[in-house]
Amino acid sequence: MEAITIAEKSKPPYLLGLLCVIPLVGAFVGLGLLLYGLLKYKDKRLSIIGVAGILWTILVYSALFYAGTHASVFKKGFENISQMQLNSLVKNIEFYKRSHGQYPDRLEQLRDDDKLAPINDAAQGMNIKGIAYYNYEKIGEKYVLFSSGQDGIPHTTDDLFPQVTITDSSKIGWIRHW
């Protein structure tokens, strides 16, 4: 009588392949199915399902990254976030001056008082160059604050500035141009 191995008794878990539709989870499940297909069951279809799960995750995340860096809807959304953050940042800077008697030398100093101070430039979206901060320069008792916009280059047409109303009686130190 021939001995029947466990692999011959059990059927490959093809239904687990449905989990491959879920990005990221699908990559891990796909890797498991690929290894099971190659090593345990020696089943070509199970291995193909595993590879498809891995490739699906790569495709989904690549598409999301591409959309985040190139689609105008995403870019406009990041610009809107940046505009709101700039307006809020003026308040953070003015509060810093009230608390410390002077404006901060660098935006990072705002994080000493408020860990959530929005100093990262959201208008640059998914910047692969690294973290982009808003442009800030303290000039005596005044300061300049703006976003370099989507191109990341200061002093171009896509720059964003805080939208604050400054009157003669305003006691804030923000100036638009240097």
Buried (B, 14 or more C-beta within 10 A) or exposed (E): EEEEEEBEEEEBBEEBBEBBBBBEEBBBBBBBBBEBBBEBBEBEEBBBBBBBBBBBBBEBEEEEEEEBBEEEEBBEBBBEBBBEBBBBBBEBBBBBBEEEEEBBEEBEBBBEEEEEBBBBBBBBBEBEEEEBBBBBEBEEEEBBBBBBBBEBEEEEEBBBBBEBEEEEEEEBBBEEEE
